[in-house]
């Protein structure tokens, strides 16, 4: 099980970092703009959305690399799930990884 935890650690760190980025960013934007410039406020307020999209794409990239590395099928299923919910893509990968290890152990 420690092998699976080591594999999933990069995904967990990525999701923790994105969670820590959101709320402080909104407070910082509120302090910087303080209602003075509405255009600047909208621009700065949209940055977490782009960061979220980038994290989803990075998660998909990590999933593709790990699926190829461990020779697991159904990469499209996990990537589509990770596009909408990155945690769901991680769960699908973990379940397929455990199933793959179980099949290799029984063979």
Phi and psi in radians as a Rosetta constraint file:
Dihedral C 1 N 2 CA 2 C 2 CIRCULARHARMONIC -1.175 0.35
Dihedral N 2 CA 2 C 2 N 3 CIRCULARHARMONIC -0.491 0.35
Dihedral C 2 N 3 CA 3 C 3 CIRCULARHARMONIC -1.133 0.35
Dihedral N 3 CA 3 C 3 N 4 CIRCULARHARMONIC -0.732 0.35
Dihedral C 3 N 4 CA 4 C 4 CIRCULARHARMONIC -1.144 0.35
Dihedral N 4 CA 4 C 4 N 5 CIRCULARHARMONIC -0.715 0.35
Dihedral C 4 N 5 CA 5 C 5 CIRCULARHARMONIC -1.114 0.35
Dihedral N 5 CA 5 C 5 N 6 CIRCULARHARMONIC -0.641 0.35
Dihedral C 5 N 6 CA 6 C 6 CIRCULARHARMONIC -1.175 0.35
Dihedral N 6 CA 6 C 6 N 7 CIRCULARHARMONIC -0.663 0.35
Dihedral C 6 N 7 CA 7 C 7 CIRCULARHARMONIC -1.190 0.35
Dihedral N 7 CA 7 C 7 N 8 CIRCULARHARMONIC -0.751 0.35
Dihedral C 7 N 8 CA 8 C 8 CIRCULARHARMONIC -1.381 0.35
Dihedral N 8 CA 8 C 8 N 9 CIRCULARHARMONIC -0.170 0.35
Dihedral C 8 N 9 CA 9 C 9 CIRCULARHARMONIC -1.078 0.35
Dihedral N 9 CA 9 C 9 N 10 CIRCULARHARMONIC -0.635 0.35
Dihedral C 9 N 10 CA 10 C 10 CIRCULARHARMONIC -1.170 0.35
Dihedral N 10 CA 10 C 10 N 11 CIRCULARHARMONIC -0.614 0.35
Dihedral C 10 N 11 CA 11 C 11 CIRCULARHARMONIC -1.213 0.35
Dihedral N 11 CA 11 C 11 N 12 CIRCULARHARMONIC -0.719 0.35
Dihedral C 11 N 12 CA 12 C 12 CIRCULARHARMONIC -1.129 0.35
Dihedral N 12 CA 12 C 12 N 13 CIRCULARHARMONIC -0.767 0.35
Dihedral C 12 N 13 CA 13 C 13 CIRCULARHARMONIC -1.082 0.35
Dihedral N 13 CA 13 C 13 N 14 CIRCULARHARMONIC -0.722 0.35
Dihedral C 13 N 14 CA 14 C 14 CIRCULARHARMONIC -1.091 0.35
Dihedral N 14 CA 14 C 14 N 15 CIRCULARHARMONIC -0.749 0.35
Dihedral C 14 N 15 CA 15 C 15 CIRCULARHARMONIC -1.241 0.35
Dihedral N 15 CA 15 C 15 N 16 CIRCULARHARMONIC -0.586 0.35
Dihedral C 15 N 16 CA 16 C 16 CIRCULARHARMONIC -1.187 0.35
Dihedral N 16 CA 16 C 16 N 17 CIRCULARHARMONIC -0.728 0.35
Dihedral C 16 N 17 CA 17 C 17 CIRCULARHARMONIC -1.105 0.35
Dihedral N 17 CA 17 C 17 N 18 CIRCULARHARMONIC -0.718 0.35
Dihedral C 17 N 18 CA 18 C 18 CIRCULARHARMONIC -1.180 0.35
Dihedral N 18 CA 18 C 18 N 19 CIRCULARHARMONIC -0.587 0.35
Dihedral C 18 N 19 CA 19 C 19 CIRCULARHARMONIC -1.200 0.35
Dihedral N 19 CA 19 C 19 N 20 CIRCULARHARMONIC -0.643 0.35
Dihedral C 19 N 20 CA 20 C 20 CIRCULARHARMONIC -1.310 0.35
Dihedral N 20 CA 20 C 20 N 21 CIRCULARHARMONIC -0.346 0.35
Dihedral C 20 N 21 CA 21 C 21 CIRCULARHARMONIC -1.377 0.35
Dihedral N 21 CA 21 C 21 N 22 CIRCULARHARMONIC -0.627 0.35
Dihedral C 21 N 22 CA 22 C 22 CIRCULARHARMONIC -1.105 0.35
Dihedral N 22 CA 22 C 22 N 23 CIRCULARHARMONIC -1.066 0.35
Dihedral C 22 N 23 CA 23 C 23 CIRCULARHARMONIC -1.151 0.35
Dihedral N 23 CA 23 C 23 N 24 CIRCULARHARMONIC -0.823 0.35
Dihedral C 23 N 24 CA 24 C 24 CIRCULARHARMONIC -1.067 0.35
Dihedral N 24 CA 24 C 24 N 25 CIRCULARHARMONIC -0.546 0.35
Dihedral C 24 N 25 CA 25 C 25 CIRCULARHARMONIC -1.120 0.35
Dihedral N 25 CA 25 C 25 N 26 CIRCULARHARMONIC -0.737 0.35
Dihedral C 25 N 26 CA 26 C 26 CIRCULARHARMONIC -1.122 0.35
Dihedral N 26 CA 26 C 26 N 27 CIRCULARHARMONIC -0.674 0.35
Dihedral C 26 N 27 CA 27 C 27 CIRCULARHARMONIC -1.163 0.35
Dihedral N 27 CA 27 C 27 N 28 CIRCULARHARMONIC -0.706 0.35
Dihedral C 27 N 28 CA 28 C 28 CIRCULARHARMONIC -1.120 0.35
Dihedral N 28 CA 28 C 28 N 29 CIRCULARHARMONIC -0.733 0.35
Dihedral C 28 N 29 CA 29 C 29 CIRCULARHARMONIC -1.110 0.35
Dihedral N 29 CA 29 C 29 N 30 CIRCULARHARMONIC -0.723 0.35
Dihedral C 29 N 30 CA 30 C 30 CIRCULARHARMONIC -1.105 0.35
Dihedral N 30 CA 30 C 30 N 31 CIRCULARHARMONIC -0.698 0.35
Dihedral C 30 N 31 CA 31 C 31 CIRCULARHARMONIC -1.225 0.35
Dihedral N 31 CA 31 C 31 N 32 CIRCULARHARMONIC -0.666 0.35
Dihedral C 31 N 32 CA 32 C 32 CIRCULARHARMONIC -1.240 0.35
Dihedral N 32 CA 32 C 32 N 33 CIRCULARHARMONIC -0.763 0.35
Dihedral C 32 N 33 CA 33 C 33 CIRCULARHARMONIC -1.517 0.35
Dihedral N 33 CA 33 C 33 N 34 CIRCULARHARMONIC -0.694 0.35
Dihedral C 33 N 34 CA 34 C 34 CIRCULARHARMONIC 0.885 0.35
Dihedral N 34 CA 34 C 34 N 35 CIRCULARHARMONIC 0.620 0.35
Dihedral C 34 N 35 CA 35 C 35 CIRCULARHARMONIC 1.296 0.35
Dihedral N 35 CA 35 C 35 N 36 CIRCULARHARMONIC 0.175 0.35
Dihedral C 35 N 36 CA 36 C 36 CIRCULARHARMONIC -1.415 0.35
Dihedral N 36 CA 36 C 36 N 37 CIRCULARHARMONIC -0.900 0.35
Dihedral C 36 N 37 CA 37 C 37 CIRCULARHARMONIC -2.071 0.35
Dihedral N 37 CA 37 C 37 N 38 CIRCULARHARMONIC 1.909 0.35
Dihedral C 37 N 38 CA 38 C 38 CIRCULARHARMONIC -1.213 0.35
Dihedral N 38 CA 38 C 38 N 39 CIRCULARHARMONIC -0.628 0.35
Dihedral C 38 N 39 CA 39 C 39 CIRCULARHARMONIC -1.158 0.35
Dihedral N 39 CA 39 C 39 N 40 CIRCULARHARMONIC -0.740 0.35
Dihedral C 39 N 40 CA 40 C 40 CIRCULARHARMONIC -1.120 0.35
Dihedral N 40 CA 40 C 40 N 41 CIRCULARHARMONIC -0.692 0.35
Dihedral C 40 N 41 CA 41 C 41 CIRCULARHARMONIC -1.076 0.35
Dihedral N 41 CA 41 C 41 N 42 CIRCULARHARMONIC -0.783 0.35
Dihedral C 41 N 42 CA 42 C 42 CIRCULARHARMONIC -1.134 0.35
Dihedral N 42 CA 42 C 42 N 43 CIRCULARHARMONIC -0.698 0.35
Dihedral C 42 N 43 CA 43 C 43 CIRCULARHARMONIC -1.139 0.35
Dihedral N 43 CA 43 C 43 N 44 CIRCULARHARMONIC -0.832 0.35
Dihedral C 43 N 44 CA 44 C 44 CIRCULARHARMONIC -1.195 0.35
Dihedral N 44 CA 44 C 44 N 45 CIRCULARHARMONIC -0.534 0.35
Dihedral C 44 N 45 CA 45 C 45 CIRCULARHARMONIC -1.281 0.35
Dihedral N 45 CA 45 C 45 N 46 CIRCULARHARMONIC -0.360 0.35
Dihedral C 45 N 46 CA 46 C 46 CIRCULARHARMONIC -1.497 0.35
Dihedral N 46 CA 46 C 46 N 47 CIRCULARHARMONIC -0.204 0.35
Dihedral C 46 N 47 CA 47 C 47 CIRCULARHARMONIC -1.063 0.35
Dihedral N 47 CA 47 C 47 N 48 CIRCULARHARMONIC -0.757 0.35
Dihedral C 47 N 48 CA 48 C 48 CIRCULARHARMONIC -1.034 0.35
Dihedral N 48 CA 48 C 48 N 49 CIRCULARHARMONIC -0.521 0.35
Dihedral C 48 N 49 CA 49 C 49 CIRCULARHARMONIC -1.132 0.35
Dihedral N 49 CA 49 C 49 N 50 CIRCULARHARMONIC -0.774 0.35
Dihedral C 49 N 50 CA 50 C 50 CIRCULARHARMONIC -1.180 0.35
Dihedral N 50 CA 50 C 50 N 51 CIRCULARHARMONIC -0.634 0.35
Dihedral C 50 N 51 CA 51 C 51 CIRCULARHARMONIC -1.145 0.35
Dihedral N 51 CA 51 C 51 N 52 CIRCULARHARMONIC -0.690 0.35
Dihedral C 51 N 52 CA 52 C 52 CIRCULARHARMONIC -1.089 0.35
Dihedral N 52 CA 52 C 52 N 53 CIRCULARHARMONIC -0.762 0.35
Dihedral C 52 N 53 CA 53 C 53 CIRCULARHARMONIC -1.091 0.35
Dihedral N 53 CA 53 C 53 N 54 CIRCULARHARMONIC -0.702 0.35
Dihedral C 53 N 54 CA 54 C 54 CIRCULARHARMONIC -1.115 0.35
Dihedral N 54 CA 54 C 54 N 55 CIRCULARHARMONIC -0.713 0.35
Dihedral C 54 N 55 CA 55 C 55 CIRCULARHARMONIC -1.141 0.35
Dihedral N 55 CA 55 C 55 N 56 CIRCULARHARMONIC -0.681 0.35
Dihedral C 55 N 56 CA 56 C 56 CIRCULARHARMONIC -1.105 0.35
Dihedral N 56 CA 56 C 56 N 57 CIRCULARHARMONIC -0.719 0.35
Dihedral C 56 N 57 CA 57 C 57 CIRCULARHARMONIC -1.192 0.35
Dihedral N 57 CA 57 C 57 N 58 CIRCULARHARMONIC -0.668 0.35
Dihedral C 57 N 58 CA 58 C 58 CIRCULARHARMONIC -1.136 0.35
Dihedral N 58 CA 58 C 58 N 59 CIRCULARHARMONIC -0.703 0.35
Dihedral C 58 N 59 CA 59 C 59 CIRCULARHARMONIC -1.071 0.35
Dihedral N 59 CA 59 C 59 N 60 CIRCULARHARMONIC -0.750 0.35
Dihedral C 59 N 60 CA 60 C 60 CIRCULARHARMONIC -1.113 0.35
Dihedral N 60 CA 60 C 60 N 61 CIRCULARHARMONIC -0.711 0.35
Dihedral C 60 N 61 CA 61 C 61 CIRCULARHARMONIC -1.085 0.35
Dihedral N 61 CA 61 C 61 N 62 CIRCULARHARMONIC -0.782 0.35
Dihedral C 61 N 62 CA 62 C 62 CIRCULARHARMONIC -1.077 0.35
Dihedral N 62 CA 62 C 62 N 63 CIRCULARHARMONIC -0.697 0.35
Dihedral C 62 N 63 CA 63 C 63 CIRCULARHARMONIC -1.107 0.35
Dihedral N 63 CA 63 C 63 N 64 CIRCULARHARMONIC -0.765 0.35
Dihedral C 63 N 64 CA 64 C 64 CIRCULARHARMONIC -1.074 0.35
Dihedral N 64 CA 64 C 64 N 65 CIRCULARHARMONIC -0.765 0.35
Dihedral C 64 N 65 CA 65 C 65 CIRCULARHARMONIC -1.083 0.35
Dihedral N 65 CA 65 C 65 N 66 CIRCULARHARMONIC -0.789 0.35
Dihedral C 65 N 66 CA 66 C 66 CIRCULARHARMONIC -1.226 0.35
Dihedral N 66 CA 66 C 66 N 67 CIRCULARHARMONIC -0.615 0.35
Dihedral C 66 N 67 CA 67 C 67 CIRCULARHARMONIC -1.118 0.35
Dihedral N 67 CA 67 C 67 N 68 CIRCULARHARMONIC -0.715 0.35
Dihedral C 67 N 68 CA 68 C 68 CIRCULARHARMONIC -1.201 0.35
Dihedral N 68 CA 68 C 68 N 69 CIRCULARHARMONIC -0.685 0.35
Dihedral C 68 N 69 CA 69 C 69 CIRCULARHARMONIC -1.115 0.35
Dihedral N 69 CA 69 C 69 N 70 CIRCULARHARMONIC -0.723 0.35
Dihedral C 69 N 70 CA 70 C 70 CIRCULARHARMONIC -1.745 0.35
Dihedral N 70 CA 70 C 70 N 71 CIRCULARHARMONIC 0.106 0.35
Dihedral C 70 N 71 CA 71 C 71 CIRCULARHARMONIC 0.940 0.35
Dihedral N 71 CA 71 C 71 N 72 CIRCULARHARMONIC 0.968 0.35
Dihedral C 71 N 72 CA 72 C 72 CIRCULARHARMONIC -1.884 0.35
Dihedral N 72 CA 72 C 72 N 73 CIRCULARHARMONIC 2.474 0.35
Dihedral C 72 N 73 CA 73 C 73 CIRCULARHARMONIC -1.503 0.35
Dihedral N 73 CA 73 C 73 N 74 CIRCULARHARMONIC 3.102 0.35
Dihedral C 73 N 74 CA 74 C 74 CIRCULARHARMONIC 1.180 0.35
Dihedral N 74 CA 74 C 74 N 75 CIRCULARHARMONIC 0.686 0.35
Dihedral C 74 N 75 CA 75 C 75 CIRCULARHARMONIC -1.163 0.35
Dihedral N 75 CA 75 C 75 N 76 CIRCULARHARMONIC -0.588 0.35
Dihedral C 75 N 76 CA 76 C 76 CIRCULARHARMONIC -1.151 0.35
Dihedral N 76 CA 76 C 76 N 77 CIRCULARHARMONIC -0.682 0.35
Dihedral C 76 N 77 CA 77 C 77 CIRCULARHARMONIC -1.054 0.35
Dihedral N 77 CA 77 C 77 N 78 CIRCULARHARMONIC -0.835 0.35
Dihedral C 77 N 78 CA 78 C 78 CIRCULARHARMONIC -1.194 0.35
Dihedral N 78 CA 78 C 78 N 79 CIRCULARHARMONIC -0.639 0.35
Dihedral C 78 N 79 CA 79 C 79 CIRCULARHARMONIC -1.232 0.35
Dihedral N 79 CA 79 C 79 N 80 CIRCULARHARMONIC -0.681 0.35
Dihedral C 79 N 80 CA 80 C 80 CIRCULARHARMONIC -1.172 0.35
Dihedral N 80 CA 80 C 80 N 81 CIRCULARHARMONIC -0.701 0.35
Dihedral C 80 N 81 CA 81 C 81 CIRCULARHARMONIC -1.131 0.35
Dihedral N 81 CA 81 C 81 N 82 CIRCULARHARMONIC -0.689 0.35
Dihedral C 81 N 82 CA 82 C 82 CIRCULARHARMONIC -1.231 0.35
Dihedral N 82 CA 82 C 82 N 83 CIRCULARHARMONIC -0.418 0.35
Dihedral C 82 N 83 CA 83 C 83 CIRCULARHARMONIC -1.132 0.35
Dihedral N 83 CA 83 C 83 N 84 CIRCULARHARMONIC -0.655 0.35
Dihedral C 83 N 84 CA 84 C 84 CIRCULARHARMONIC -1.580 0.35
Dihedral N 84 CA 84 C 84 N 85 CIRCULARHARMONIC -0.757 0.35
Dihedral C 84 N 85 CA 85 C 85 CIRCULARHARMONIC -2.406 0.35
Dihedral N 85 CA 85 C 85 N 86 CIRCULARHARMONIC 1.785 0.35
Dihedral C 85 N 86 CA 86 C 86 CIRCULARHARMONIC -0.995 0.35
Dihedral N 86 CA 86 C 86 N 87 CIRCULARHARMONIC -0.603 0.35
Dihedral C 86 N 87 CA 87 C 87 CIRCULARHARMONIC -1.140 0.35
Dihedral N 87 CA 87 C 87 N 88 CIRCULARHARMONIC -0.638 0.35
Dihedral C 87 N 88 CA 88 C 88 CIRCULARHARMONIC -1.138 0.35
Dihedral N 88 CA 88 C 88 N 89 CIRCULARHARMONIC -0.678 0.35
Dihedral C 88 N 89 CA 89 C 89 CIRCULARHARMONIC -1.081 0.35
Dihedral N 89 CA 89 C 89 N 90 CIRCULARHARMONIC -0.681 0.35
Dihedral C 89 N 90 CA 90 C 90 CIRCULARHARMONIC -1.129 0.35
Dihedral N 90 CA 90 C 90 N 91 CIRCULARHARMONIC -0.724 0.35
Dihedral C 90 N 91 CA 91 C 91 CIRCULARHARMONIC -1.149 0.35
Dihedral N 91 CA 91 C 91 N 92 CIRCULARHARMONIC -0.746 0.35
Dihedral C 91 N 92 CA 92 C 92 CIRCULARHARMONIC -1.070 0.35
Dihedral N 92 CA 92 C 92 N 93 CIRCULARHARMONIC -0.771 0.35
Dihedral C 92 N 93 CA 93 C 93 CIRCULARHARMONIC -1.057 0.35
Dihedral N 93 CA 93 C 93 N 94 CIRCULARHARMONIC -0.791 0.35
Dihedral C 93 N 94 CA 94 C 94 CIRCULARHARMONIC -1.090 0.35
Dihedral N 94 CA 94 C 94 N 95 CIRCULARHARMONIC -0.740 0.35
Dihedral C 94 N 95 CA 95 C 95 CIRCULARHARMONIC -1.146 0.35
Dihedral N 95 CA 95 C 95 N 96 CIRCULARHARMONIC -0.740 0.35
Dihedral C 95 N 96 CA 96 C 96 CIRCULARHARMONIC -1.193 0.35
Dihedral N 96 CA 96 C 96 N 97 CIRCULARHARMONIC -0.602 0.35
Dihedral C 96 N 97 CA 97 C 97 CIRCULARHARMONIC -1.133 0.35
Dihedral N 97 CA 97 C 97 N 98 CIRCULARHARMONIC -0.791 0.35
Dihedral C 97 N 98 CA 98 C 98 CIRCULARHARMONIC -1.124 0.35
Dihedral N 98 CA 98 C 98 N 99 CIRCULARHARMONIC -0.683 0.35
Dihedral C 98 N 99 CA 99 C 99 CIRCULARHARMONIC -1.132 0.35
Dihedral N 99 CA 99 C 99 N 100 CIRCULARHARMONIC -0.685 0.35
Dihedral C 99 N 100 CA 100 C 100 CIRCULARHARMONIC -1.130 0.35
Dihedral N 100 CA 100 C 100 N 101 CIRCULARHARMONIC -0.744 0.35
Dihedral C 100 N 101 CA 101 C 101 CIRCULARHARMONIC -1.142 0.35
Dihedral N 101 CA 101 C 101 N 102 CIRCULARHARMONIC -0.639 0.35
Dihedral C 101 N 102 CA 102 C 102 CIRCULARHARMONIC -1.142 0.35
Dihedral N 102 CA 102 C 102 N 103 CIRCULARHARMONIC -0.729 0.35
Dihedral C 102 N 103 CA 103 C 103 CIRCULARHARMONIC -1.146 0.35
Dihedral N 103 CA 103 C 103 N 104 CIRCULARHARMONIC -0.699 0.35
Dihedral C 103 N 104 CA 104 C 104 CIRCULARHARMONIC -1.185 0.35
Dihedral N 104 CA 104 C 104 N 105 CIRCULARHARMONIC -0.599 0.35
Dihedral C 104 N 105 CA 105 C 105 CIRCULARHARMONIC -1.250 0.35
Dihedral N 105 CA 105 C 105 N 106 CIRCULARHARMONIC -0.599 0.35
Dihedral C 105 N 106 CA 106 C 106 CIRCULARHARMONIC -1.395 0.35
Dihedral N 106 CA 106 C 106 N 107 CIRCULARHARMONIC -0.306 0.35
